C-alpha cells in the first residue's frame, strides 16, 4: 500500500464548442462576407478557407458543413 506507483488519472478536459453564429463571425473576419461567396470561390481559395476553419479549436466538420452548405467530404479533403 505504501509503494509509490505511476498510476495516471484521467484529466477532466473541457470541450470548447463554438456556436454557428461564432463560426459565421469568424468567416466574416477572414474576409468571407457571406456563405454564398464561399460557395462560389475557386477551389484553391475555398479550400484555403475551409482549412483555416478546420484548424480552429471548437469547430467540427459537421458544423462547418452545416454553416457553409458544403459537403462534409469536400471539407475533409480541403487542405490535403
Residue, then its C-alpha position, 0 to 999 in steps of 0.5 A: x500500500x505504501x509503494x509509490x506507483x505511476x498510476x495516471x488519472x484521467x484529466x477532466x478536459x473541457x470541450x470548447x464548442x463554438x456556436x454557428x453564429x461564432x463560426x459565421x463571425x469568424x468567416x466574416x473576419x477572414x474576409x468571407x462576407x457571406x456563405x454564398x461567396x464561399x460557395x462560389x470561390x475557386x477551389x484553391x481559395x475555398x479550400x484555403x478557407x475551409x482549412x483555416x476553419x478546420x484548424x480552429x479549436x471548437x469547430x467540427x466538420x459537421x458544423x462547418x458543413x452545416x454553416x457553409x452548405x458544403x459537403x462534409x467530404x469536400x471539407x475533409x479533403x480541403x487542405x490535403 
